[in-house]
Amino acid sequence: MPTLTAPTVQNLFARAALSGTLSAQSQTLLAGDLGPMLIAGANGRHVDDIQASEVTLVTVLIDRSSSISEARLTKSVILGQNLLLDAFAGSKEKDAVLSALWTFAGDATVLHSYIPVDDALRLDDKNYRPAGSTHLYDTYCDAAGANVAYAQTLRDAGTPVRSIIVVITDGEDCGSKRPARVCKKLSEDLLKSEQFHLGFVGVGKDVDFTKVAKAMGFNDGSILVQKDTTTTALRAAFAMVSKSAIRASQGRIQPGPNAGFFIP
C-alpha cells in the first residue's frame, strides 16, 4: 500500500474511533502526537498481498536499554526473540500472522512493521545493542497506535483483524513524555473493543512489574514476571509469550477487559 502520511494516520484513528476501537480521548492523544516511528510502524504489507481471509497482527516491543547489557541479558533476549519467531513459523496459523518488531530505549526503533513471519527480522548482535534509558510509555503508545492504524486499514478493505501487543522489559519507565495514565486509557479502549490482546513481561527482581503493568492498563492475567534472569528462565518467558500468542491467534483466548493473555 502507499506510504502512510500523518493526515492519513489521523483519518485512520478517526475511523477507529467511529468503529469503537478508540475513545475520543485516546484518538485525540494519539493524533496529537504523531511521530515518525508511529507512522513507520503503521506501514505494513499491502492488503492485496495478503492471502489469508483473516489476519492476526502481532506487535512485539523489546527493551534495549543499558540495563539489559548490564544484567548480561543481551544474548538471552536475542535467543528468545528468535525462538518466538520459530514458534510462529511452526504453527498452522503462520500464514495469517503479520509480525511487527520494535525495540526501545531512549528512543524507539521499528525494525519492521507488519510482514509475514517468514520475512520477519531475527535479532543479532548487530541490530540489537542495548544502551540508554527506558522510554516505555512513549513506545507503548506509539506501537499501539501503529497497530490500531494498520488494523483499521485492513478492516477498511474488508479483512477481519485481531491484534496482539506484547511488551518485554527489564525496567520501569525513565524519560517518557507521556504518563502511565495515557497508556492505561489506551489499553482500556483496546481491551474494551474486544479486538486486542495485551501482554506484559517483566524480567528481573528490582522492579515491581505488576504495579508498572497495572498502571499501564494490563490486567492480572496478562502480566508475566520472570525474576530469574538466567538464559533458561528468559527462554521460558519467551516460550510463554509464543504459546499465548498462538492461542490468541486461534481465538482460544477470550478477548475483552477480563481476558488473561497468559492464563491457559
N, C-alpha and C positions, 0 to 999 in steps of 0.2 A: 504494500500500500504506500501511497505518497508519504513522505516525511511529515510528521505532525508538527504543527506550529503552536505557539501559545494560545492564539484565539481558537484554534481547532480543539485543543485540550479543554479550554474553558467551556466550549459548547458541549463537549462530551460530559463534563461534570454537570452541566445544566440538565442534560437528558437523563443522567444517572439520578439526579435529584427528583426529576419528574416521575421516574420509574420506581422511586422508593429506595434506591440503594444508598443515597446520601441524604442527610437532613440539609435544610437550607444553611444552617450554621457551618457544617462541615464543607459544603460546597463553597461557601464564601471564604473560609480559611484556606482551602486548597487553591482555589482560583486566584486568591490574592497574593499567593507566594509561590508562583510558578518559576522554578529554577531549571537550569539546563539538564540536570540529572533526571528530574521527574519527566520532562518531555522526552529525553532519550529513552527512559525506561518504558514509556508508553508506545514506543515504535516497535511493534512486533511483526511476526510473519503475516504476509498479506492473506486476507481471508480467502482469496481464490486459490491459494496454495495449500489450504488446509483440507484434508480429505475426510477427517473424522466428522461424524454427524453431531457430536457434542464435544466440548473441549474442557479440560481442566488446566487452569493456569497455576503454576507453582512458582512462587517468588521466595527465594532464599536469601536472607540477609546475614552475612557473616562478619563478625567483628574482626578488624585487623589492627586494633590499637596496640601500642607498645607493650602493654601488659601480657598480650598473647606470647610475644617473644620472650619477655622476662620470665614467664612461667614455663618456658620451653614447650609450648603447645603448638608451635607452627607446623611441624611435620604431622602432628596428630590431626589438626584441622584439615590439612591438605588430604590426608588419607581418608578422613571421614567424609569430606565432600565428594571425593571420587567414589567411595562406596555407596553414597546416596545415589549418584548417577547410575552406578551399576545396578542398583535395586530397581530403579525406574526402567532401565533398559531391558531388564529381565521380566518385567511384568506384562500381563496381557493388555494392560491399558496404555502401553507405551505410545502407540500412535495417536492417542487422544490427549497426551500431555504436552504442554508447551512450557518450557522452563526459562526463568529469568534469574540471573545471579548478580547480586550486589555485594560489595564489601564496603566496610565503613570504618573510619577513624575520625580525624578532624574534618574530613570531607568524605563524600560517598563516591563510589565508582560503580558504574553499570558495566560489568564485564560483558554481559549480553542481555538483551531484552528477550521477548518470548519466541523461542525457537524449539524445534523438536529435540528430544533427549539425545538422539544420535549426533546432533550438531553442537550440543552444549559443551562449554569450555570446562576443562579439568584444571583444578588449581595445581600450581607447582611453585618452586622457589623463585621463579621469575615474575609471575603475575600475582603472587601473594607474599608481600613483605610487610609484616606488622610494624607500625610506627605511628606515634601521635596519640591524640586523646580519643574520647568515645562520644561522638555525636549520635547517640542512639535515637533520641526523639525525632530529630530532623530527618534522619534516614528512614525511620519507620513511616512517617507521614508522607514523604516523597515516594517511597516504594509502594505504599498502599494506594496513593493517588494514581500512580502509574498503572497499577493493576486495575483500578476502577475504570480508568480511561480506556485502556486496551480492551477490557472486557466489554465495555459499552460499544466499542467499535464492532466487536464480533456480534453482539446482540442486535445491533442495528442492521446487520447483514443476515439476521435470522438464525445465528448459531447459538444454541444453548451453552451457557458457561457456568462452571463452578470455579471458585478461586481458593487457593491455599497460600497463606503468608506465614513463613516461619522465621523467627529471629533467633540467632545463636550468638551469645555474647558472654564475656567473662568479667564484665564490669557494668557499673551503672553510668548514667549519662553524665557527661562532662563537656559543657560548652554549647549545647543546642540553643537555637533562638526560640524554638517552641517549647512550652512547658508540657509536663506529663498530661495535664488535663485535656490538651488538644488531641493527643494520641488516644486518650480514653474515649472522648466523644466520637472520634472517628471509628474506633474499634466497636463501640456500641452500635453505631449505624450499620457497619458492615455485618455484624452478627445478627442484628435485627432483620436485615434483608434476607437472611437465610440462603445467601449465595456464597458466603465466605466461611472458611475455617481458619482459625488463627492459632499458632503455636509459639511458645516462648521457651527457649532452652538457656538456662544459666549455668555456667561452668565455674566451679571454684567455691571456696567456703568463706571468702572475705566480704561477700555482699549478700544482703537479704533479697535474693532474686524474686521470691514470692511477692514481697512488698513492691519491688520495682515493676514487676509484670502486672500486678493488680492495679497499680497507679496508671498503667497504660491501657487498661481495659481488658486484659486477658483474664479468663476465669480459671478457677482452681484446676479443673480437669485438662486445661490446655497449657499448664506450666510444668516444665520438667527441670528439676535442679539436680545437677551432677556435681557433687562436692569433690569427688575423686578426680584428679586431673591427669591420671595415667593415660597412656595411649589406648589401653584396653577399655577403660571407662568411657573415654571420648568416642571411641568406635561404637560402643554400646548406645550412647546417646544419639549418634547419627543413625544407627540402625533403627532406633525407636522412631525417629523422625520419618525415615523412609517407610517403615511399616504403617505408621499412622497416615502418612500422605497417600499411600496406595489405597488404604481402606477408605479414605475420604474421596479419592477419585472414583472408587467403585460405588459411592453413595452409601457406604456402610457406617458412616458417622452422621448422626442426626444433626442437621445444621441449626443455627439459631443461638440465642443468648445463653442457653443452658447446655450447649454442646461441650463435650470434653474431647479435645483433639487426641489426647494421649490415653484416654480411657478405652480399654478393649470392648 
